[in-house]
Amino acid sequence: MITSSQIKEFAYSLGFDACGICKAEKVDVSTQQSFGDWIDRSFHADMDYMARNTEKRYEPELLVEGVKSIVCVALNYYPQKRQSEDHPQFAYYAYGKDYHDVMKVKLQQLFDQIKAVEPSLGGRVFVDTAPVMERYWAAKAGLGFIGKNSLLIIPRKGSYFFLGELFLNLDLEYDAPLNISCGNCSRCLDACPVGAITAPKVINAQKCISYQTIENKGEIDYSVASKLNNRFYGCDICQQVCPYNRYARPHQTEEFNPSEAFLDLSADKLENMTVEEYRSIFKGSAVKRAKFSGLKRNLGALKGGQG
């Protein structure tokens, strides 16, 4: 029988920065109520998928039959090299290859290593691709705690981490949630230029710069465009001001390193970028989610908001 300690050893050997395990059980009532209120207030904007499959989101057994344990992992993406501050800014998570692809490969390797020891293993791998409450489970598994900016914060490491999960049909030893919080700190709420953090842990996506520049399919409202402050694709403000991120250290994952062509993207180069250049620079990148037209829209909003 494989142990939780062995699984964690496998995870760290694959380059994951944190690993914890929790029991697969129904999401607690207060979290269900908070999520339901968030949907009822339309804070998910036009991300309609967030309002679907609610029961599967709350009940792991409905998502993966026979699931007993959830293995949660975190992978650092804090950049080694950064864009020039004069260039339109991309969120750090978008610097390298699409994290969905990188994380999925590593998680599948972890699954395969566990199965080699425990042939009866069954389950699924998840990386932000199903109705899984990733931060909730990561907190339950003791990886960190959910901060006022709604992100998972790992003590002495920060919040620049991708999350992933294995839903497994094994009974394992479980980690305890951490008894830590943001305390009286409100830097993220105070720093958000558009007031998207309406209350601790509550984000109004309609106002959020990340939503507006990535998920939003329409035009960017002037009230947001006027406050982009050179944020071109996504936004890291609520992480950059977080005291816990003073512990952030550069990642060690080659796939997350940006290309020189990416780092060289000035406003002029983005303005004159062709579709072919876009495809070349962002091949295999999460940036393609916004499409070529979306990047051109963002640049227009950036220029218009500064005008």
Backbone hydrogen bonds in HBPLUS format (Angstrom, degrees):
<---DONOR---> <-ACCEPTOR-->    atom                        ^
c    i                          cat <-CA-CA->   ^        H-A-AA   ^      H-
h    n   atom  resd res      DA  || num        DHA   H-A  angle D-A-AA Bond
n    s   type  num  typ     dist DA aas  dist angle  dist       angle   num
A0007-ILE N   A0003-THR O   3.17 MM   4  6.53 160.0  2.21 148.9 153.8     1
A0008-LYS N   A0004-SER O   3.01 MM   4  6.29 157.6  2.06 150.7 156.5     2
A0009-GLU N   A0005-SER O   2.97 MM   4  6.21 152.4  2.04 144.9 152.7     3
A0010-PHE N   A0006-GLN O   2.92 MM   4  6.23 159.4  1.96 153.9 158.9     4
A0011-ALA N   A0007-ILE O   2.94 MM   4  6.21 159.2  1.98 147.9 153.7     5
A0012-TYR N   A0008-LYS O   2.96 MM   4  6.20 164.0  1.98 154.5 157.3     6
A0013-SER N   A0009-GLU O   3.00 MM   4  6.13 150.4  2.08 145.1 153.7     7
A0014-LEU N   A0010-PHE O   3.14 MM   4  6.42 129.8  2.40 142.3 154.8     8
A0014-LEU N   A0011-ALA O   3.17 MM   3  5.27 138.9  2.35  97.6 108.9     9
A0016-PHE N   A0011-ALA O   3.16 MM   5  5.61 150.7  2.25 155.6 146.7    10
A0015-GLY N   A0012-TYR O   3.08 MM   3  5.13 158.9  2.12 103.0 109.4    11
A0017-ASP N   A0074-ALA O   2.81 MM  57  5.67 149.5  1.90 156.5 165.5    12
A0074-ALA N   A0018-ALA O   3.02 MM  56  5.10 144.4  2.15 140.3 139.0    13
A0020-GLY N   A0072-CYS O   2.94 MM  52  5.32 156.0  2.00 149.5 156.7    14
A0072-CYS N   A0020-GLY O   2.79 MM  52  5.32 169.5  1.80 166.4 168.8    15
A0175-ASP N   A0021-ILE O   2.85 MM 154  5.66 170.7  1.85 164.5 164.9    16
A0022-CYS N   A0070-ILE O   3.02 MM  48  5.40 160.7  2.06 146.5 151.7    17
A0070-ILE N   A0022-CYS O   2.86 MM  48  5.40 165.6  1.88 162.8 165.0    18
A0024-ALA N   A0068-LYS O   2.91 MM  44  5.02 174.9  1.92 124.2 122.6    19
A0027-VAL N   A0058-TYR O   2.86 MM  31  5.00 167.3  1.87 150.8 155.1    20
A0032-GLN N   A0028-ASP O   3.07 MM   4  6.40 156.9  2.12 151.9 159.2    21
A0033-GLN N   A0029-VAL O   2.88 MM   4  6.13 159.2  1.92 154.0 159.4    22
A0034-SER N   A0030-SER O   2.95 MM   4  6.14 155.8  2.01 142.7 149.3    23
A0035-PHE N   A0031-THR O   2.95 MM   4  6.12 162.2  1.98 149.9 154.3    24
A0036-GLY N   A0032-GLN O   2.87 MM   4  6.03 161.3  1.91 149.2 155.1    25
A0037-ASP N   A0033-GLN O   2.89 MM   4  6.07 157.1  1.94 148.3 154.1    26
A0038-TRP N   A0034-SER O   3.03 MM   4  6.22 152.5  2.11 141.7 149.3    27
A0039-ILE N   A0035-PHE O   3.02 MM   4  6.35 154.3  2.09 151.0 157.2    28
A0040-ASP N   A0036-GLY O   2.88 MM   4  6.09 164.3  1.90 150.7 155.6    29
A0041-ARG N   A0037-ASP O   2.96 MM   4  6.12 141.2  2.11 145.0 154.1    30
A0043-PHE N   A0038-TRP O   3.14 MM   5  5.60 156.1  2.20 176.7 170.2    31
A0042-SER N   A0039-ILE O   2.86 MM   3  5.05 158.5  1.91 113.1 118.2    32
A0045-ALA N   A0042-SER O   3.13 MM   3  5.56 159.0  2.18 113.5 116.2    33
A0205-ALA N   A0043-PHE O   2.86 MM 162  5.44 145.6  1.98 145.4 146.8    34
A0047-MET N   A0044-HIS O   3.00 MM   3  5.63 163.1  2.03 141.5 145.1    35
A0050-MET N   A0047-MET O   2.97 MM   3  5.90 160.9  2.00 127.0 131.9    36
A0051-ALA N   A0048-ASP O   2.97 MM   3  5.56 147.9  2.08 115.8 124.1    37
A0052-ARG N   A0049-TYR O   3.25 MM   3  5.18 157.5  2.30  99.4 106.1    38
A0057-ARG N   A0053-ASN O   3.01 MM   4  6.30 145.0  2.14 147.4 158.1    39
A0057-ARG N   A0054-THR O   3.04 MM   3  4.97 119.7  2.42  93.2 108.9    40
A0058-TYR N   A0054-THR O   3.06 MM   4  6.38 142.3  2.20 147.1 157.0    41
A0059-GLU N   A0055-GLU O   2.86 MM   4  5.92 139.2  2.03 145.4 156.8    42
A0062-LEU N   A0059-GLU O   2.95 MM   3  5.64 146.2  2.07 122.1 130.6    43
A0063-LEU N   A0060-PRO O   2.93 MM   3  5.12 140.0  2.09 103.8 116.0    44
A0064-VAL N   A0060-PRO O   2.87 MM   4  6.13 164.3  1.90 164.3 168.7    45
A0067-VAL N   A0064-VAL O   3.19 MM   3  5.70 153.3  2.26 140.2 137.2    46
A0068-LYS N   A0168-LEU O   2.73 MM 100  6.04 172.9  1.73 156.3 155.2    47
A0069-SER N   A0168-LEU O   3.13 MM  99  5.33 170.1  2.14 146.0 148.2    48
A0168-LEU N   A0069-SER O   2.91 MM  99  5.33 168.0  1.92 160.5 163.1    49
A0071-VAL N   A0166-LEU O   2.88 MM  95  4.99 161.4  1.92 149.4 152.4    50
A0166-LEU N   A0071-VAL O   2.87 MM  95  4.99 146.4  1.98 139.4 149.5    51
A0073-VAL N   A0164-GLY O   2.99 MM  91  5.39 164.8  2.02 151.7 153.2    52
A0164-GLY N   A0073-VAL O   3.14 MM  91  5.39 148.1  2.25 142.8 144.0    53
A0075-LEU N   A0162-PHE O   2.88 MM  87  5.11 151.2  1.96 141.4 150.0    54
A0162-PHE N   A0075-LEU O   2.85 MM  87  5.11 164.2  1.88 143.5 143.5    55
A0077-TYR N   A0160-TYR O   3.02 MM  83  5.77 154.5  2.08 144.7 144.5    56
A0251-HIS N   A0078-TYR O   2.89 MM 173  5.48 155.0  1.95 163.9 158.7    57
A0087-HIS N   A0084-SER O   3.04 MM   3  5.53 155.7  2.10 114.0 120.9    58
A0089-GLN N   A0230-ASN O   2.84 MM 141  5.99 170.9  1.85 176.0 173.3    59
A0232-PHE N   A0089-GLN O   2.80 MM 143  5.09 148.9  1.89 134.2 144.1    60
A0233-TYR N   A0089-GLN O   3.10 MM 144  6.54 156.8  2.16 150.6 150.0    61
A0091-ALA N   A0233-TYR O   2.74 MM 142  6.09 146.1  1.85 175.3 172.6    62
A0094-ALA N   A0091-ALA O   2.99 MM   3  5.72 158.4  2.04 123.5 129.6    63
A0095-TYR N   A0092-TYR O   3.14 MM   3  5.48 168.7  2.15 120.5 120.5    64
A0097-LYS N   A0255-GLU O   2.84 MM 158  5.57 174.9  1.84 151.7 153.4    65
A0098-ASP N   A0284-GLY O   2.73 MM 186  5.88 159.5  1.77 156.4 151.8    66
A0101-ASP N   A0098-ASP O   3.10 MM   3  5.68 124.3  2.42 112.2 123.1    67
A0102-VAL N   A0098-ASP O   3.26 MM   4  6.62 165.6  2.28 152.2 156.0    68
A0103-MET N   A0099-TYR O   2.81 MM   4  5.68 168.7  1.82 151.1 155.1    69
A0104-LYS N   A0100-HIS O   3.01 MM   4  5.92 153.5  2.08 137.0 145.1    70
A0105-VAL N   A0101-ASP O   3.21 MM   4  6.36 158.9  2.25 146.3 150.5    71
A0106-LYS N   A0102-VAL O   3.27 MM   4  6.55 165.5  2.29 147.8 151.3    72
A0107-LEU N   A0103-MET O   2.81 MM   4  6.00 163.2  1.84 157.7 162.8    73
A0108-GLN N   A0104-LYS O   2.90 MM   4  5.99 153.0  1.97 144.2 151.5    74
A0109-GLN N   A0105-VAL O   3.00 MM   4  6.25 149.9  2.09 144.2 152.6    75
A0110-LEU N   A0106-LYS O   2.92 MM   4  6.25 150.6  2.01 144.2 152.6    76
A0111-PHE N   A0107-LEU O   2.84 MM   4  6.11 159.4  1.88 148.3 153.8    77
A0112-ASP N   A0108-GLN O   2.87 MM   4  6.09 158.9  1.92 146.3 152.0    78
A0113-GLN N   A0109-GLN O   2.95 MM   4  6.17 150.9  2.03 145.7 153.3    79
A0114-ILE N   A0110-LEU O   3.04 MM   4  6.30 157.5  2.09 150.5 156.2    80
A0115-LYS N   A0111-PHE O   2.93 MM   4  6.18 157.9  1.97 149.1 155.8    81
A0116-ALA N   A0112-ASP O   2.99 MM   4  6.18 140.3  2.15 140.3 150.1    82
A0117-VAL N   A0114-ILE O   3.06 MM   3  5.38 135.7  2.26 103.3 115.1    83
A0118-GLU N   A0114-ILE O   2.77 MM   4  5.96 151.8  1.85 148.4 158.2    84
A0121-LEU N   A0118-GLU O   2.93 MM   3  5.70 157.7  1.98 132.4 134.9    85
A0169-ASN N   A0122-GLY O   3.03 MM  47  5.48 140.0  2.19 152.9 151.2    86
A0124-ARG N   A0167-PHE O   3.01 MM  43  5.33 142.3  2.15 136.3 147.8    87
A0167-PHE N   A0124-ARG O   2.95 MM  43  5.33 164.0  1.98 155.9 160.4    88
A0126-PHE N   A0165-GLU O   2.92 MM  39  5.18 160.3  1.96 155.5 154.8    89
A0165-GLU N   A0126-PHE O   2.99 MM  39  5.18 163.4  2.02 148.2 151.8    90
A0132-VAL N   A0130-ALA O   2.62 MM   2  5.52 132.9  1.83 115.7  99.5    91
A0134-GLU N   A0132-VAL O   2.96 MM   2  5.50 125.9  2.26 108.1  92.3    92
A0137-TRP N   A0133-MET O   3.05 MM   4  6.35 164.5  2.07 162.3 166.3    93
A0138-ALA N   A0134-GLU O   2.90 MM   4  6.08 159.6  1.94 151.7 158.3    94
A0139-ALA N   A0135-ARG O   2.97 MM   4  6.06 153.2  2.04 142.8 149.2    95
A0140-LYS N   A0136-TYR O   2.95 MM   4  6.23 154.5  2.01 144.9 152.7    96
A0141-ALA N   A0137-TRP O   2.85 MM   4  6.04 142.3  1.99 144.4 154.8    97
A0143-LEU N   A0138-ALA O   3.00 MM   5  5.50 157.1  2.05 167.5 160.7    98
A0142-GLY N   A0139-ALA O   3.05 MM   3  5.13 161.0  2.09 106.1 110.2    99
A0145-PHE N   A0153-ILE O   2.98 MM   8  5.40 152.9  2.05 145.5 148.5   100
A0153-ILE N   A0145-PHE O   2.76 MM   8  5.40 171.6  1.77 158.4 160.8   101
A0147-GLY N   A0151-LEU O   2.84 MM   4  5.54 167.0  1.86 164.2 160.3   102
A0150-SER N   A0147-GLY O   2.88 MM   3  5.18 154.1  1.95 115.3 119.0   103
A0201-LYS N   A0148-LYS O   2.83 MM  53  4.45 170.2  1.84 117.8 117.7   104
A0154-ILE N   A0158-GLY O   2.80 MM   4  5.07 175.8  1.80 140.3 140.1   105
A0157-LYS N   A0154-ILE O   2.93 MM   3  5.32 147.4  2.04 143.6 140.2   106
A0158-GLY N   A0154-ILE O   2.78 MM   4  5.07 158.0  1.83 158.5 153.8   107
A0161-PHE N   A0159-SER O   2.80 MM   2  5.54 133.7  2.02 108.8  94.4   108
A0185-CYS N   A0182-CYS O   3.24 MM   3  5.76 152.3  2.32 137.6 135.4   109
A0190-ASP N   A0186-SER O   2.97 MM   4  6.18 161.7  2.00 157.6 163.4   110
A0191-ALA N   A0187-ARG O   2.84 MM   4  5.87 145.6  1.96 145.3 154.5   111
A0192-CYS N   A0188-CYS O   3.17 MM   4  6.15 145.0  2.30 146.6 151.8   112
A0195-GLY N   A0192-CYS O   3.33 MM   3  5.39 163.6  2.36 105.4 110.3   113
A0204-ASN N   A0196-ALA O   2.78 MM   8  5.08 168.1  1.80 151.7 154.9   114
A0198-THR N   A0202-VAL O   2.98 MM   4  5.81 122.2  2.33 147.9 161.9   115
A0202-VAL N   A0199-ALA O   2.88 MM   3  5.16 161.6  1.91 142.3 139.3   116
A0207-LYS N   A0204-ASN O   3.01 MM   3  5.74 147.0  2.12 119.5 127.3   117
A0208-CYS N   A0204-ASN O   3.30 MM   4  6.45 137.1  2.50 139.6 151.0   118
A0208-CYS N   A0205-ALA O   2.99 MM   3  4.82 127.6  2.28  94.1 109.1   119
A0212-GLN N   A0208-CYS O   2.92 MM   4  6.16 174.1  1.92 158.4 160.2   120
A0213-THR N   A0209-ILE O   2.96 MM   4  6.01 151.2  2.05 147.9 153.8   121
A0214-ILE N   A0210-SER O   3.05 MM   4  5.94 122.9  2.39 141.8 154.0   122
A0214-ILE N   A0211-TYR O   3.26 MM   3  5.33 148.7  2.37 102.1 111.0   123
A0215-GLU N   A0211-TYR O   2.95 MM   4  5.00 118.0  2.34 122.4 139.8   124
A0216-ASN N   A0211-TYR O   2.93 MM   5  5.93 162.7  1.96 159.4 155.7   125
A0224-VAL N   A0221-ASP O   2.93 MM   3  5.48 144.2  2.06 113.3 123.3   126
A0225-ALA N   A0221-ASP O   2.82 MM   4  6.06 171.1  1.83 155.5 158.5   127
A0226-SER N   A0222-TYR O   2.81 MM   4  5.66 158.4  1.86 148.8 151.3   128
A0227-LYS N   A0224-VAL O   2.86 MM   3  5.33 158.0  1.91 115.7 123.2   129
A0228-LEU N   A0225-ALA O   3.43 MM   3  5.32 170.8  2.44 107.0 106.1   130
A0231-ARG N   A0228-LEU O   2.88 MM   3  5.06 148.3  1.98 107.7 118.2   131
A0239-GLN N   A0236-ASP O   2.90 MM   3  5.29 144.8  2.02 112.4 123.8   132
A0240-GLN N   A0236-ASP O   2.77 MM   4  5.94 161.3  1.81 161.4 167.9   133
A0241-VAL N   A0237-ILE O   3.14 MM   4  6.28 150.5  2.23 156.2 160.0   134
A0242-CYS N   A0239-GLN O   3.09 MM   3  5.14 149.8  2.18 102.5 111.8   135
A0245-ASN N   A0242-CYS O   2.96 MM   3  5.61 151.7  2.05 117.9 125.9   136
A0246-ARG N   A0243-PRO O   3.13 MM   3  5.73 163.7  2.16 117.5 119.6   137
A0247-TYR N   A0244-TYR O   3.29 MM   3  6.12 167.7  2.30 116.4 120.0   138
A0248-ALA N   A0245-ASN O   3.09 MM   3  4.95 161.7  2.12  99.1 104.8   139
A0256-PHE N   A0253-THR O   2.99 MM   3  5.71 155.7  2.05 122.7 129.5   140
A0257-ASN N   A0254-GLU O   3.06 MM   3  5.57 168.3  2.08 119.4 122.9   141
A0263-LEU N   A0259-SER O   3.05 MM   4  6.42 166.2  2.07 152.9 155.6   142
A0264-ASP N   A0260-GLU O   2.95 MM   4  6.02 127.6  2.23 138.8 152.2   143
A0265-LEU N   A0262-PHE O   3.09 MM   3  5.50 162.9  2.12 120.3 120.8   144
A0266-SER N   A0264-ASP O   2.93 MM   2  6.02 113.1  2.39 117.6 101.6   145
A0270-LEU N   A0266-SER O   2.97 MM   4  6.22 154.5  2.03 150.5 157.6   146
A0271-GLU N   A0267-ALA O   2.85 MM   4  6.01 150.9  1.94 144.4 153.2   147
A0272-ASN N   A0268-ASP O   2.99 MM   4  6.21 149.1  2.09 145.6 152.8   148
A0273-MET N   A0270-LEU O   3.37 MM   3  5.00 159.9  2.41  94.8 100.6   149
A0278-TYR N   A0274-THR O   2.93 MM   4  6.19 160.8  1.96 152.1 157.8   150
A0279-ARG N   A0275-VAL O   2.94 MM   4  6.19 160.6  1.98 149.5 154.0   151
A0280-SER N   A0276-GLU O   3.04 MM   4  6.24 150.8  2.13 142.9 150.9   152
A0281-ILE N   A0277-GLU O   2.86 MM   4  6.02 176.0  1.87 161.6 162.0   153
A0282-PHE N   A0278-TYR O   2.99 MM   4  5.91 161.8  2.03 149.3 154.7   154
A0285-SER N   A0282-PHE O   2.99 MM   3  5.00 151.9  2.07 133.1 126.6   155
A0288-LYS N   A0285-SER O   3.32 MM   3  6.00 161.1  2.36 113.6 117.5   156
A0289-ARG N   A0286-ALA O   3.03 MM   3  5.78 166.2  2.05 119.8 124.3   157
A0290-ALA N   A0287-VAL O   3.02 MM   3  5.93 157.0  2.08 126.6 130.0   158
A0291-LYS N   A0288-LYS O   3.03 MM   3  4.93 146.6  2.14  98.2 108.6   159
A0294-GLY N   A0291-LYS O   3.11 MM   3  5.16 121.0  2.48  94.1 108.8   160
A0295-LEU N   A0291-LYS O   3.14 MM   4  6.56 150.7  2.23 149.3 156.5   161
A0296-LYS N   A0292-PHE O   3.10 MM   4  6.42 158.3  2.15 150.9 156.8   162
A0297-ARG N   A0293-SER O   2.92 MM   4  6.13 152.0  2.00 142.7 150.9   163
A0298-ASN N   A0294-GLY O   2.89 MM   4  6.12 157.4  1.94 145.8 151.9   164
A0299-LEU N   A0295-LEU O   2.95 MM   4  6.20 155.7  2.01 146.9 153.0   165
A0300-GLY N   A0296-LYS O   3.00 MM   4  6.24 154.9  2.06 144.9 151.8   166
A0301-ALA N   A0297-ARG O   2.90 MM   4  6.21 154.0  1.97 151.1 158.5   167
A0302-LEU N   A0298-ASN O   2.85 MM   4  6.08 152.0  1.92 146.8 154.9   168
A0303-LYS N   A0299-LEU O   2.95 MM   4  6.19 161.1  1.99 149.7 153.9   169
A0304-GLY N   A0300-GLY O   2.78 MM   4  5.89 158.4  1.83 146.6 153.8   170
A0305-GLY N   A0301-ALA O   2.76 MM   4  5.70 155.8  1.82 142.6 149.4   171
A0307-GLY N   A0304-GLY O   3.11 MM   3  5.07 147.1  2.22  96.5 106.6   172
